[in-house]
Amino acid sequence: MRSLSERRHGRAGAWPFLVLGIAPAAGVILLWMGRVPICECGYVKLWHANAFDSGNSQHLLDWYTPSHIAHGFIFYALLHLVARRLGYWPRLTIATLVEVAWEIVENTEAVIQRYREATIALGYNGDSVINSMADVAAMWLGFWLALRLPVWVSVAIVVAMELFVGWMIRDNLTLNVLMLLWPLESVRAWQAGA
C-alpha cells in the first residue's frame, strides 16, 4: 500500500534525478551559447544589490531572484489546474523544463537586445551560468513552497515580493513582462525616476 506522501505527491522513483539533471544540462547549453560561467569580475557573491550595474544577473542572488521564486508559485498553480493527476515530481519536471527553456531564451542575443531596448536594463548583458542555475533553484523553492502553503499565503507572498521589489528597484516580474511584450513610455519614465 502506498504511503500518504506517495499518494499525495506521486512516487518519486527516478524523477528527482531527472529534475536535478535538467539544470546542469541547461548550464551546458548556456556555456555552448557563449554565456560566462561566473561574473567576469572573477568572483561570485551570494547577493548582488545593484540592479543597474554590470554585476546584475552575474552572481547567485539579486533583485530578480524573487521573480524566479514567483515562477515556482505560478508554475505550481497552473500545473495543479491542468495536470494534477501527474503528481508532484512529473509536474516539477515540467516546471523545470519551462524554467530552463526561459533561461536559455532569455540569454539569446535577440532577447538581450529586447531587454536593452524595451526595459530599464540598458546595460544588460545576459545572465552568467551560475546566476541562471540559481534562478532555477529559486523556481524550485517557489514550487516547493506552493505545495506546502495555503493558496492565500502563496498569493500573499507573490504579491508582497512584487510590491517590495517594485518599490526597491522600480522593476519586478509584472513590469518586466509588460515592458518586454508591450513597452509603455510612461512606465519606462517612472522606472527611470523621471
Protein Blocks (a to p, Z undefined) as FASTA:
>chain_A
ZZfklmmnopfklmmmmmmmmmmmmmmmmmmnopafbafklpacfbdcblkbfknokamb
dcklmmmmmmmmmmmmmmmmmmmmnojmlmmmmmmmmmmmmmmmmmgmklmmmmmmmmmk
lmbgbjafklmmmmmmmmmmmmmmmmmpcfklmmmmmmmmmmmmmmmnopafklmmmmmm
mccfklmmmmnoZZ
